[in-house]
Amino acid sequence: MPEPVVDILAWLKAHESFCWWLTAASAAAFIGTLVLVPLLLIRMPPDYFTRKQDHRLNRHPVCYWSAMIGKNILGGMLLLAGTAMLFLPGQGIITILLGVSLLNFPGKRRLEKRLVSLPKVLATINKIRQRAKQPPLSVPELR
């Protein structure tokens, strides 16, 4: 066998426990997205993309910043998982959309609207919502 293959096999044998944990975590993440993504899409209000957002929150600063940091960490994890799912089994585009919706950055709202306006993405989301007897998402026309 070529030397790099032997090195990889030796590393895998030396770190067998780590590989099993990584496999289990990967399987759990895959199953988690199969459950979490549809659940979040079903709970999303039908006018989420057409209503005006109210960003004023009357929370204690510690609670506000804790929620913002946690939300952005979860969004980043979903974004990375969705990107991986473009090449691995899973709902990549929809997971990316959910990850982006949790992150805070300039131009986010416009990007969300553009992603959800893609015909295949919107059709998939609305099919999931229809199975749960939820009304379809209303999407604004992009300018």
N, CA, C and O atoms as a GROMACS GRO file, in nm:
protein
  572
    1MET      N    1   0.084  -0.119   0.000
    1MET     CA    2   0.000   0.000   0.000
    1MET      C    3   0.088   0.125   0.000
    1MET      O    4   0.198   0.123   0.054
    2PRO      N    5   0.038   0.234  -0.061
    2PRO     CA    6   0.115   0.359  -0.058
    2PRO      C    7   0.131   0.408   0.086
    2PRO      O    8   0.046   0.381   0.172
    3GLU      N    9   0.238   0.479   0.111
    3GLU     CA   10   0.271   0.524   0.246
    3GLU      C   11   0.164   0.612   0.311
    3GLU      O   12   0.136   0.592   0.429
    4PRO      N   13   0.101   0.710   0.240
    4PRO     CA   14  -0.003   0.792   0.306
    4PRO      C   15  -0.121   0.708   0.354
    4PRO      O   16  -0.178   0.738   0.459
    5VAL      N   17  -0.159   0.603   0.279
    5VAL     CA   18  -0.270   0.518   0.320
    5VAL      C   19  -0.234   0.442   0.448
    5VAL      O   20  -0.317   0.428   0.538
    6VAL      N   21  -0.111   0.395   0.456
    6VAL     CA   22  -0.064   0.324   0.574
    6VAL      C   23  -0.066   0.417   0.694
    6VAL      O   24  -0.107   0.377   0.804
    7ASP      N   25  -0.022   0.543   0.676
    7ASP     CA   26  -0.023   0.642   0.784
    7ASP      C   27  -0.164   0.668   0.833
    7ASP      O   28  -0.187   0.676   0.954
    8ILE      N   29  -0.260   0.680   0.743
    8ILE     CA   30  -0.399   0.706   0.780
    8ILE      C   31  -0.455   0.587   0.856
    8ILE      O   32  -0.522   0.603   0.959
    9LEU      N   33  -0.429   0.466   0.806
    9LEU     CA   34  -0.477   0.345   0.874
    9LEU      C   35  -0.416   0.332   1.013
    9LEU      O   36  -0.484   0.294   1.108
   10ALA      N   37  -0.289   0.364   1.026
   10ALA     CA   38  -0.223   0.359   1.157
   10ALA      C   39  -0.285   0.461   1.251
   10ALA      O   40  -0.308   0.432   1.369
   11TRP      N   41  -0.312   0.580   1.201
   11TRP     CA   42  -0.374   0.683   1.284
   11TRP      C   43  -0.513   0.641   1.328
   11TRP      O   44  -0.550   0.659   1.444
   12LEU      N   45  -0.592   0.584   1.236
   12LEU     CA   46  -0.726   0.537   1.270
   12LEU      C   47  -0.722   0.428   1.376
   12LEU      O   48  -0.803   0.427   1.469
   13LYS      N   49  -0.628   0.335   1.363
   13LYS     CA   50  -0.615   0.229   1.464
   13LYS      C   51  -0.575   0.287   1.600
   13LYS      O   52  -0.624   0.243   1.704
   14ALA      N   53  -0.486   0.386   1.598
   14ALA     CA   54  -0.440   0.447   1.723
   14ALA      C   55  -0.550   0.530   1.789
   14ALA      O   56  -0.548   0.548   1.911
   15HIS      N   57  -0.644   0.580   1.712
   15HIS     CA   58  -0.750   0.667   1.764
   15HIS      C   59  -0.889   0.607   1.741
   15HIS      O   60  -0.984   0.677   1.708
   16GLU      N   61  -0.898   0.477   1.757
   16GLU     CA   62  -1.022   0.405   1.729
   16GLU      C   63  -1.138   0.457   1.813
   16GLU      O   64  -1.249   0.472   1.761
   17SER      N   65  -1.116   0.485   1.939
   17SER     CA   66  -1.222   0.536   2.027
   17SER      C   67  -1.274   0.671   1.978
   17SER      O   68  -1.394   0.696   1.975
   18PHE      N   69  -1.181   0.758   1.939
   18PHE     CA   70  -1.220   0.888   1.886
   18PHE      C   71  -1.305   0.874   1.760
   18PHE      O   72  -1.405   0.944   1.742
   19CYS      N   73  -1.266   0.782   1.673
   19CYS     CA   74  -1.342   0.761   1.548
   19CYS      C   75  -1.484   0.713   1.578
   19CYS      O   76  -1.578   0.755   1.512
   20TRP      N   77  -1.499   0.623   1.678
   20TRP     CA   78  -1.633   0.577   1.713
   20TRP      C   79  -1.717   0.692   1.768
   20TRP      O   80  -1.835   0.704   1.734
   21TRP      N   81  -1.658   0.776   1.852
   21TRP     CA   82  -1.733   0.891   1.906
   21TRP      C   83  -1.770   0.988   1.794
   21TRP      O   84  -1.881   1.042   1.793
   22LEU      N   85  -1.679   1.011   1.701
   22LEU     CA   86  -1.707   1.100   1.588
   22LEU      C   87  -1.819   1.043   1.501
   22LEU      O   88  -1.906   1.117   1.454
   23THR      N   89  -1.818   0.912   1.480
   23THR     CA   90  -1.925   0.848   1.403
   23THR      C   91  -2.059   0.861   1.473
   23THR      O   92  -2.160   0.892   1.410
   24ALA      N   93  -2.060   0.839   1.604
   24ALA     CA   94  -2.184   0.852   1.682
   24ALA      C   95  -2.235   0.996   1.680
   24ALA      O   96  -2.355   1.018   1.666
   25ALA      N   97  -2.146   1.092   1.694
   25ALA     CA   98  -2.186   1.233   1.692
   25ALA      C   99  -2.241   1.271   1.554
   25ALA      O  100  -2.339   1.344   1.544
   26SER      N  101  -2.179   1.220   1.450
   26SER     CA  102  -2.226   1.247   1.314
   26SER      C  103  -2.365   1.189   1.292
   26SER      O  104  -2.452   1.255   1.235
   27ALA      N  105  -2.387   1.067   1.337
   27ALA     CA  106  -2.519   1.004   1.323
   27ALA      C  107  -2.623   1.079   1.404
   27ALA      O  108  -2.736   1.098   1.358
   28ALA      N  109  -2.587   1.121   1.526
   28ALA     CA  110  -2.680   1.196   1.610
   28ALA      C  111  -2.715   1.331   1.546
   28ALA      O  112  -2.831   1.372   1.549
   29ALA      N  113  -2.616   1.398   1.488
   29ALA     CA  114  -2.642   1.526   1.422
   29ALA      C  115  -2.733   1.507   1.301
   29ALA      O  116  -2.822   1.588   1.276
   30PHE      N  117  -2.710   1.400   1.226
   30PHE     CA  118  -2.794   1.372   1.109
   30PHE      C  119  -2.938   1.347   1.152
   30PHE      O  120  -3.031   1.403   1.094
   31ILE      N  121  -2.957   1.262   1.252
   31ILE     CA  122  -3.092   1.232   1.300
   31ILE      C  123  -3.154   1.357   1.362
   31ILE      O  124  -3.274   1.383   1.344
   32GLY      N  125  -3.074   1.434   1.434
   32GLY     CA  126  -3.123   1.558   1.495
   32GLY      C  127  -3.174   1.657   1.392
   32GLY      O  128  -3.278   1.720   1.412
   33THR      N  129  -3.102   1.671   1.280
   33THR     CA  130  -3.150   1.764   1.177
   33THR      C  131  -3.275   1.712   1.108
   33THR      O  132  -3.360   1.790   1.066
   34LEU      N  133  -3.287   1.580   1.097
   34LEU     CA  134  -3.408   1.524   1.037
   34LEU      C  135  -3.531   1.555   1.122
   34LEU      O  136  -3.641   1.566   1.070
   35VAL      N  137  -3.512   1.570   1.253
   35VAL     CA  138  -3.622   1.600   1.345
   35VAL      C  139  -3.636   1.750   1.364
   35VAL      O  140  -3.746   1.804   1.354
   36LEU      N  141  -3.524   1.818   1.392
   36LEU     CA  142  -3.525   1.960   1.428
   36LEU      C  143  -3.566   2.051   1.312
   36LEU      O  144  -3.647   2.142   1.331
   37VAL      N  145  -3.512   2.028   1.195
   37VAL     CA  146  -3.539   2.117   1.081
   37VAL      C  147  -3.689   2.120   1.047
   37VAL      O  148  -3.746   2.228   1.038
   38PRO      N  149  -3.754   2.005   1.027
   38PRO     CA  150  -3.898   2.012   0.999
   38PRO      C  151  -3.979   2.074   1.114
   38PRO      O  152  -4.075   2.147   1.090
   39LEU      N  153  -3.939   2.046   1.237
   39LEU     CA  154  -4.010   2.103   1.352
   39LEU      C  155  -4.003   2.256   1.351
   39LEU      O  156  -4.104   2.323   1.375
   40LEU      N  157  -3.885   2.310   1.325
   40LEU     CA  158  -3.871   2.456   1.320
   40LEU      C  159  -3.948   2.516   1.202
   40LEU      O  160  -4.007   2.623   1.214
   41LEU      N  161  -3.947   2.446   1.088
   41LEU     CA  162  -4.020   2.497   0.971
   41LEU      C  163  -4.171   2.495   0.995
   41LEU      O  164  -4.242   2.584   0.948
   42ILE      N  165  -4.219   2.396   1.067
   42ILE     CA  166  -4.362   2.388   1.097
   42ILE      C  167  -4.405   2.497   1.193
   42ILE      O  168  -4.514   2.553   1.180
   43ARG      N  169  -4.318   2.529   1.289
   43ARG     CA  170  -4.351   2.630   1.389
   43ARG      C  171  -4.333   2.773   1.339
   43ARG      O  172  -4.379   2.867   1.404
   44MET      N  173  -4.269   2.792   1.226
   44MET     CA  174  -4.246   2.925   1.170
   44MET      C  175  -4.379   2.987   1.127
   44MET      O  176  -4.458   2.922   1.059
   45PRO      N  177  -4.405   3.112   1.168
   45PRO     CA  178  -4.531   3.176   1.125
   45PRO      C  179  -4.535   3.190   0.972
   45PRO      O  180  -4.431   3.215   0.911
   46PRO      N  181  -4.652   3.175   0.911
   46PRO     CA  182  -4.660   3.182   0.764
   46PRO      C  183  -4.617   3.317   0.708
   46PRO      O  184  -4.574   3.325   0.592
   47ASP      N  185  -4.628   3.423   0.788
   47ASP     CA  186  -4.591   3.556   0.740
   47ASP      C  187  -4.450   3.597   0.786
   47ASP      O  188  -4.419   3.716   0.787
   48TYR      N  189  -4.368   3.502   0.824
   48TYR     CA  190  -4.234   3.530   0.877
   48TYR      C  191  -4.152   3.618   0.782
   48TYR      O  192  -4.080   3.707   0.827
   49PHE      N  193  -4.163   3.594   0.653
   49PHE     CA  194  -4.082   3.668   0.556
   49PHE      C  195  -4.151   3.793   0.502
   49PHE      O  196  -4.087   3.871   0.431
   50THR      N  197  -4.276   3.814   0.533
   50THR     CA  198  -4.346   3.931   0.481
   50THR      C  199  -4.375   4.036   0.588
   50THR      O  200  -4.398   4.152   0.555
   51ARG      N  201  -4.375   3.998   0.714
   51ARG     CA  202  -4.406   4.096   0.820
   51ARG      C  203  -4.283   4.178   0.855
   51ARG      O  204  -4.169   4.137   0.832
   52LYS      N  205  -4.309   4.294   0.911
   52LYS     CA  206  -4.200   4.381   0.955
   52LYS      C  207  -4.148   4.326   1.088
   52LYS      O  208  -4.226   4.292   1.177
   53GLN      N  209  -4.017   4.318   1.099
   53GLN     CA  210  -3.955   4.264   1.220
   53GLN      C  211  -3.949   4.372   1.328
   53GLN      O  212  -3.915   4.486   1.300
   54ASP      N  213  -3.982   4.334   1.452
   54ASP     CA  214  -3.970   4.422   1.567
   54ASP      C  215  -3.850   4.375   1.647
   54ASP      O  216  -3.852   4.269   1.708
   55HIS      N  217  -3.744   4.456   1.646
   55HIS     CA  218  -3.620   4.417   1.712
   55HIS      C  219  -3.610   4.468   1.855
   55HIS      O  220  -3.510   4.444   1.922
   56ARG      N  221  -3.710   4.537   1.903
   56ARG     CA  222  -3.704   4.589   2.040
   56ARG      C  223  -3.742   4.479   2.137
   56ARG      O  224  -3.853   4.427   2.134
   57LEU      N  225  -3.648   4.444   2.222
   57LEU     CA  226  -3.672   4.342   2.323
   57LEU      C  227  -3.652   4.405   2.460
   57LEU      O  228  -3.550   4.470   2.486
   58ASN      N  229  -3.749   4.386   2.548
   58ASN     CA  230  -3.739   4.439   2.683
   58ASN      C  231  -3.687   4.330   2.775
   58ASN      O  232  -3.762   4.272   2.853
   59ARG      N  233  -3.561   4.302   2.766
   59ARG     CA  234  -3.498   4.200   2.848
   59ARG      C  235  -3.382   4.262   2.924
   59ARG      O  236  -3.329   4.367   2.887
   60HIS      N  237  -3.345   4.195   3.030
   60HIS     CA  238  -3.225   4.233   3.104
   60HIS      C  239  -3.105   4.213   3.011
   60HIS      O  240  -3.102   4.116   2.936
   61PRO      N  241  -3.006   4.304   3.015
   61PRO     CA  242  -2.891   4.292   2.922
   61PRO      C  243  -2.820   4.157   2.927
   61PRO      O  244  -2.776   4.107   2.824
   62VAL      N  245  -2.809   4.097   3.046
   62VAL     CA  246  -2.742   3.967   3.056
   62VAL      C  247  -2.822   3.861   2.982
   62VAL      O  248  -2.765   3.779   2.909
   63CYS      N  249  -2.954   3.862   2.998
   63CYS     CA  250  -3.039   3.766   2.927
   63CYS      C  251  -3.034   3.789   2.777
   63CYS      O  252  -3.025   3.695   2.699
   64TYR      N  253  -3.039   3.916   2.737
   64TYR     CA  254  -3.037   3.951   2.595
   64TYR      C  255  -2.908   3.900   2.530
   64TYR      O  256  -2.913   3.833   2.427
   65TRP      N  257  -2.792   3.933   2.590
   65TRP     CA  258  -2.665   3.895   2.530
   65TRP      C  259  -2.642   3.744   2.536
   65TRP      O  260  -2.583   3.686   2.445
   66SER      N  261  -2.689   3.680   2.643
   66SER     CA  262  -2.678   3.533   2.651
   66SER      C  263  -2.759   3.468   2.539
   66SER      O  264  -2.712   3.376   2.473
   67ALA      N  265  -2.880   3.518   2.517
   67ALA     CA  266  -2.965   3.465   2.409
   67ALA      C  267  -2.902   3.492   2.272
   67ALA      O  268  -2.904   3.405   2.185
   68MET      N  269  -2.847   3.611   2.254
   68MET     CA  270  -2.786   3.645   2.125
   68MET      C  271  -2.665   3.557   2.096
   68MET      O  272  -2.649   3.507   1.985
   69ILE      N  273  -2.580   3.536   2.196
   69ILE     CA  274  -2.460   3.454   2.177
   69ILE      C  275  -2.501   3.308   2.150
   69ILE      O  276  -2.449   3.245   2.059
   70GLY      N  277  -2.594   3.256   2.230
   70GLY     CA  278  -2.640   3.118   2.211
   70GLY      C  279  -2.704   3.098   2.075
   70GLY      O  280  -2.680   2.998   2.008
   71LYS      N  281  -2.787   3.195   2.034
   71LYS     CA  282  -2.854   3.187   1.905
   71LYS      C  283  -2.753   3.189   1.790
   71LYS      O  284  -2.768   3.114   1.694
   72ASN      N  285  -2.651   3.273   1.800
   72ASN     CA  286  -2.550   3.281   1.695
   72ASN      C  287  -2.462   3.157   1.690
   72ASN      O  288  -2.420   3.114   1.583
   73ILE      N  289  -2.433   3.098   1.806
   73ILE     CA  290  -2.355   2.973   1.808
   73ILE      C  291  -2.435   2.862   1.741
   73ILE      O  292  -2.383   2.788   1.657
   74LEU      N  293  -2.564   2.849   1.778
   74LEU     CA  294  -2.649   2.748   1.716
   74LEU      C  295  -2.662   2.773   1.566
   74LEU      O  296  -2.657   2.679   1.487
   75GLY      N  297  -2.677   2.899   1.526
   75GLY     CA  298  -2.686   2.932   1.384
   75GLY      C  299  -2.560   2.894   1.308
   75GLY      O  300  -2.567   2.842   1.196
   76GLY      N  301  -2.445   2.920   1.368
   76GLY     CA  302  -2.318   2.884   1.305
   76GLY      C  303  -2.304   2.733   1.290
   76GLY      O  304  -2.256   2.684   1.188
   77MET      N  305  -2.347   2.660   1.394
   77MET     CA  306  -2.340   2.514   1.387
   77MET      C  307  -2.432   2.460   1.278
   77MET      O  308  -2.394   2.369   1.204
   78LEU      N  309  -2.554   2.516   1.268
   78LEU     CA  310  -2.646   2.471   1.163
   78LEU      C  311  -2.593   2.507   1.025
   78LEU      O  312  -2.609   2.430   0.930
   79LEU      N  313  -2.530   2.624   1.013
   79LEU     CA  314  -2.472   2.665   0.884
   79LEU      C  315  -2.362   2.568   0.842
   79LEU      O  316  -2.357   2.526   0.726
   80LEU      N  317  -2.275   2.532   0.935
   80LEU     CA  318  -2.168   2.436   0.904
   80LEU      C  319  -2.226   2.298   0.872
   80LEU      O  320  -2.182   2.232   0.777
   81ALA      N  321  -2.324   2.255   0.951
   81ALA     CA  322  -2.386   2.124   0.926
   81ALA      C  323  -2.456   2.123   0.790
   81ALA      O  324  -2.446   2.025   0.716
   82GLY      N  325  -2.526   2.231   0.758
   82GLY     CA  326  -2.595   2.239   0.629
   82GLY      C  327  -2.498   2.237   0.513
   82GLY      O  328  -2.525   2.175   0.410
   83THR      N  329  -2.385   2.306   0.529
   83THR     CA  330  -2.284   2.306   0.424
   83THR      C  331  -2.229   2.165   0.405
   83THR      O  332  -2.209   2.121   0.292
   84ALA      N  333  -2.205   2.094   0.515
   84ALA     CA  334  -2.157   1.955   0.504
   84ALA      C  335  -2.263   1.868   0.438
   84ALA      O  336  -2.230   1.777   0.361
   85MET      N  337  -2.392   1.895   0.467
   85MET     CA  338  -2.500   1.814   0.411
   85MET      C  339  -2.520   1.836   0.262
   85MET      O  340  -2.593   1.761   0.197
   86LEU      N  341  -2.457   1.937   0.207
   86LEU     CA  342  -2.461   1.951   0.061
   86LEU      C  343  -2.387   1.835  -0.005
   86LEU      O  344  -2.416   1.798  -0.119
   87PHE      N  345  -2.290   1.777   0.068
   87PHE     CA  346  -2.210   1.667   0.016
   87PHE      C  347  -2.241   1.535   0.084
   87PHE      O  348  -2.209   1.428   0.031
   88LEU      N  349  -2.304   1.541   0.202
   88LEU     CA  350  -2.339   1.423   0.280
   88LEU      C  351  -2.490   1.410   0.284
   88LEU      O  352  -2.560   1.501   0.240
   89PRO      N  353  -2.543   1.300   0.334
   89PRO     CA  354  -2.689   1.287   0.344
   89PRO      C  355  -2.747   1.391   0.440
   89PRO      O  356  -2.689   1.418   0.545
   90GLY      N  357  -2.860   1.447   0.404
   90GLY     CA  358  -2.928   1.544   0.490
   90GLY      C  359  -2.994   1.654   0.410
   90GLY      O  360  -2.985   1.657   0.287
   91GLN      N  361  -3.060   1.743   0.479
   91GLN     CA  362  -3.134   1.852   0.418
   91GLN      C  363  -3.047   1.978   0.419
   91GLN      O  364  -3.070   2.070   0.497
   92GLY      N  365  -2.947   1.981   0.331
   92GLY     CA  366  -2.845   2.086   0.332
   92GLY      C  367  -2.897   2.227   0.317
   92GLY      O  368  -2.872   2.310   0.404
   93ILE      N  369  -2.969   2.257   0.208
   93ILE     CA  370  -3.013   2.394   0.182
   93ILE      C  371  -3.107   2.443   0.292
   93ILE      O  372  -3.095   2.557   0.337
   94ILE      N  373  -3.198   2.359   0.336
   94ILE     CA  374  -3.293   2.400   0.439
   94ILE      C  375  -3.220   2.422   0.572
   94ILE      O  376  -3.253   2.515   0.646
   95THR      N  377  -3.123   2.338   0.604
   95THR     CA  378  -3.045   2.356   0.727
   95THR      C  379  -2.963   2.484   0.720
   95THR      O  380  -2.949   2.554   0.820
   96ILE      N  381  -2.907   2.514   0.603
   96ILE     CA  382  -2.835   2.640   0.585
   96ILE      C  383  -2.929   2.758   0.607
   96ILE      O  384  -2.893   2.855   0.674
   97LEU      N  385  -3.049   2.750   0.551
   97LEU     CA  386  -3.148   2.858   0.568
   97LEU      C  387  -3.180   2.880   0.715
   97LEU      O  388  -3.187   2.994   0.761
   98LEU      N  389  -3.199   2.772   0.790
   98LEU     CA  390  -3.226   2.785   0.934
   98LEU      C  391  -3.106   2.843   1.007
   98LEU      O  392  -3.122   2.927   1.096
   99GLY      N  393  -2.987   2.800   0.972
   99GLY     CA  394  -2.867   2.853   1.034
   99GLY      C  395  -2.852   3.002   1.009
   99GLY      O  396  -2.821   3.078   1.100
  100VAL      N  397  -2.873   3.043   0.886
  100VAL     CA  398  -2.864   3.185   0.850
  100VAL      C  399  -2.970   3.265   0.925
  100VAL      O  400  -2.944   3.378   0.967
  101SER      N  401  -3.090   3.208   0.941
  101SER     CA  402  -3.196   3.283   1.010
  101SER      C  403  -3.164   3.305   1.157
  101SER      O  404  -3.216   3.399   1.218
  102LEU      N  405  -3.079   3.222   1.216
  102LEU     CA  406  -3.041   3.241   1.356
  102LEU      C  407  -2.923   3.336   1.373
  102LEU      O  408  -2.907   3.395   1.480
  103LEU      N  409  -2.841   3.352   1.271
  103LEU     CA  410  -2.724   3.440   1.281
  103LEU      C  411  -2.766   3.587   1.269
  103LEU      O  412  -2.870   3.618   1.212
  104ASN      N  413  -2.683   3.675   1.324
  104ASN     CA  414  -2.705   3.819   1.311
  104ASN      C  415  -2.591   3.878   1.228
  104ASN      O  416  -2.475   3.868   1.267
  105PHE      N  417  -2.623   3.938   1.115
  105PHE     CA  418  -2.524   4.006   1.033
  105PHE      C  419  -2.598   4.100   0.938
  105PHE      O  420  -2.716   4.077   0.908
  106PRO      N  421  -2.531   4.205   0.889
  106PRO     CA  422  -2.597   4.299   0.797
  106PRO      C  423  -2.639   4.230   0.668
  106PRO      O  424  -2.562   4.151   0.612
  107GLY      N  425  -2.758   4.258   0.620
  107GLY     CA  426  -2.809   4.200   0.496
  107GLY      C  427  -2.870   4.063   0.514
  107GLY      O  428  -2.904   3.997   0.416
  108LYS      N  429  -2.884   4.018   0.638
  108LYS     CA  430  -2.936   3.884   0.665
  108LYS      C  431  -3.077   3.866   0.611
  108LYS      O  432  -3.107   3.765   0.547
  109ARG      N  433  -3.163   3.962   0.637
  109ARG     CA  434  -3.304   3.949   0.598
  109ARG      C  435  -3.317   3.933   0.446
  109ARG      O  436  -3.395   3.851   0.398
  110ARG      N  437  -3.242   4.011   0.373
  110ARG     CA  438  -3.246   4.004   0.227
  110ARG      C  439  -3.196   3.867   0.176
  110ARG      O  440  -3.253   3.810   0.083
  111LEU      N  441  -3.090   3.816   0.239
  111LEU     CA  442  -3.038   3.684   0.202
  111LEU      C  443  -3.139   3.575   0.232
  111LEU      O  444  -3.159   3.485   0.151
  112GLU      N  445  -3.204   3.583   0.348
  112GLU     CA  446  -3.307   3.485   0.383
  112GLU      C  447  -3.419   3.485   0.279
  112GLU      O  448  -3.461   3.379   0.231
  113LYS      N  449  -3.465   3.603   0.244
  113LYS     CA  450  -3.574   3.613   0.147
  113LYS      C  451  -3.531   3.557   0.012
  113LYS      O  452  -3.610   3.491  -0.056
  114ARG      N  453  -3.408   3.583  -0.026
  114ARG     CA  454  -3.358   3.532  -0.154
  114ARG      C  455  -3.350   3.379  -0.152
  114ARG      O  456  -3.391   3.313  -0.248
  115LEU      N  457  -3.298   3.323  -0.042
  115LEU     CA  458  -3.288   3.176  -0.032
  115LEU      C  459  -3.424   3.110  -0.033
  115LEU      O  460  -3.445   3.012  -0.104
  116VAL      N  461  -3.518   3.164   0.047
  116VAL     CA  462  -3.650   3.100   0.056
  116VAL      C  463  -3.732   3.122  -0.071
  116VAL      O  464  -3.829   3.050  -0.095
  117SER      N  465  -3.695   3.220  -0.151
  117SER     CA  466  -3.766   3.246  -0.276
  117SER      C  467  -3.726   3.150  -0.388
  117SER      O  468  -3.792   3.144  -0.492
  118LEU      N  469  -3.618   3.074  -0.367
  118LEU     CA  470  -3.581   2.975  -0.469
  118LEU      C  471  -3.694   2.873  -0.480
  118LEU      O  472  -3.737   2.817  -0.378
  119PRO      N  473  -3.744   2.848  -0.601
  119PRO     CA  474  -3.862   2.764  -0.617
  119PRO      C  475  -3.853   2.626  -0.550
  119PRO      O  476  -3.949   2.583  -0.486
  120LYS      N  477  -3.740   2.558  -0.563
  120LYS     CA  478  -3.728   2.424  -0.503
  120LYS      C  479  -3.725   2.432  -0.350
  120LYS      O  480  -3.781   2.345  -0.283
  121VAL      N  481  -3.660   2.535  -0.296
  121VAL     CA  482  -3.654   2.550  -0.151
  121VAL      C  483  -3.793   2.578  -0.096
  121VAL      O  484  -3.836   2.515   0.001
  122LEU      N  485  -3.864   2.672  -0.158
  122LEU     CA  486  -3.998   2.707  -0.112
  122LEU      C  487  -4.093   2.588  -0.126
  122LEU      O  488  -4.176   2.564  -0.038
  123ALA      N  489  -4.082   2.514  -0.235
  123ALA     CA  490  -4.168   2.396  -0.254
  123ALA      C  491  -4.142   2.291  -0.146
  123ALA      O  492  -4.236   2.231  -0.094
  124THR      N  493  -4.016   2.270  -0.112
  124THR     CA  494  -3.982   2.172  -0.008
  124THR      C  495  -4.035   2.217   0.128
  124THR      O  496  -4.094   2.138   0.202
  125ILE      N  497  -4.014   2.344   0.161
  125ILE     CA  498  -4.063   2.397   0.289
  125ILE      C  499  -4.214   2.385   0.297
  125ILE      O  500  -4.268   2.340   0.398
  126ASN      N  501  -4.283   2.425   0.191
  126ASN     CA  502  -4.429   2.420   0.194
  126ASN      C  503  -4.483   2.277   0.195
  126ASN      O  504  -4.592   2.253   0.248
  127LYS      N  505  -4.409   2.182   0.137
  127LYS     CA  506  -4.451   2.042   0.142
  127LYS      C  507  -4.443   1.992   0.287
  127LYS      O  508  -4.533   1.921   0.334
  128ILE      N  509  -4.335   2.028   0.356
  128ILE     CA  510  -4.321   1.990   0.497
  128ILE      C  511  -4.433   2.052   0.579
  128ILE      O  512  -4.492   1.986   0.664
  129ARG      N  513  -4.464   2.180   0.554
  129ARG     CA  514  -4.570   2.250   0.628
  129ARG      C  515  -4.706   2.190   0.595
  129ARG      O  516  -4.792   2.180   0.683
  130GLN      N  517  -4.728   2.152   0.471
  130GLN     CA  518  -4.857   2.095   0.430
  130GLN      C  519  -4.882   1.962   0.503
  130GLN      O  520  -4.994   1.937   0.546
  131ARG      N  521  -4.779   1.879   0.516
  131ARG     CA  522  -4.794   1.751   0.587
  131ARG      C  523  -4.835   1.772   0.732
  131ARG      O  524  -4.904   1.688   0.790
  132ALA      N  525  -4.793   1.884   0.790
  132ALA     CA  526  -4.827   1.915   0.930
  132ALA      C  527  -4.954   2.000   0.938
  132ALA      O  528  -4.988   2.052   1.045
  133LYS      N  529  -5.024   2.014   0.825
  133LYS     CA  530  -5.148   2.093   0.818
  133LYS      C  531  -5.127   2.239   0.860
  133LYS      O  532  -5.210   2.298   0.929
  134GLN      N  533  -5.014   2.295   0.816
  134GLN     CA  534  -4.982   2.436   0.839
  134GLN      C  535  -4.994   2.510   0.706
  134GLN      O  536  -4.969   2.452   0.600
  135PRO      N  537  -5.033   2.639   0.710
  135PRO     CA  538  -5.044   2.713   0.586
  135PRO      C  539  -4.906   2.736   0.523
  135PRO      O  540  -4.806   2.739   0.594
  136PRO      N  541  -4.901   2.752   0.391
  136PRO     CA  542  -4.770   2.773   0.325
  136PRO      C  543  -4.710   2.908   0.366
  136PRO      O  544  -4.781   3.000   0.407
  137LEU      N  545  -4.578   2.917   0.352
  137LEU     CA  546  -4.510   3.044   0.380
  137LEU      C  547  -4.544   3.144   0.270
  137LEU      O  548  -4.546   3.109   0.152
  138SER      N  549  -4.569   3.266   0.308
  138SER     CA  550  -4.584   3.371   0.208
  138SER      C  551  -4.449   3.438   0.190
  138SER      O  552  -4.383   3.474   0.288
  139VAL      N  553  -4.409   3.453   0.066
  139VAL     CA  554  -4.277   3.506   0.034
  139VAL      C  555  -4.294   3.635  -0.045
  139VAL      O  556  -4.371   3.638  -0.141
  140PRO      N  557  -4.222   3.742  -0.006
  140PRO     CA  558  -4.233   3.868  -0.079
  140PRO      C  559  -4.162   3.859  -0.214
  140PRO      O  560  -4.074   3.776  -0.235
  141GLU      N  561  -4.203   3.945  -0.303
  141GLU     CA  562  -4.134   3.953  -0.431
  141GLU      C  563  -4.005   4.031  -0.412
  141GLU      O  564  -4.004   4.135  -0.347
  142LEU      N  565  -3.897   3.980  -0.468
  142LEU     CA  566  -3.768   4.047  -0.454
  142LEU      C  567  -3.755   4.158  -0.556
  142LEU      O  568  -3.803   4.148  -0.669
  143ARG      N  569  -3.688   4.264  -0.513
  143ARG     CA  570  -3.665   4.376  -0.606
  143ARG      C  571  -3.526   4.374  -0.655
  143ARG      O  572  -3.487   4.460  -0.734
   0.00000   0.00000   0.00000
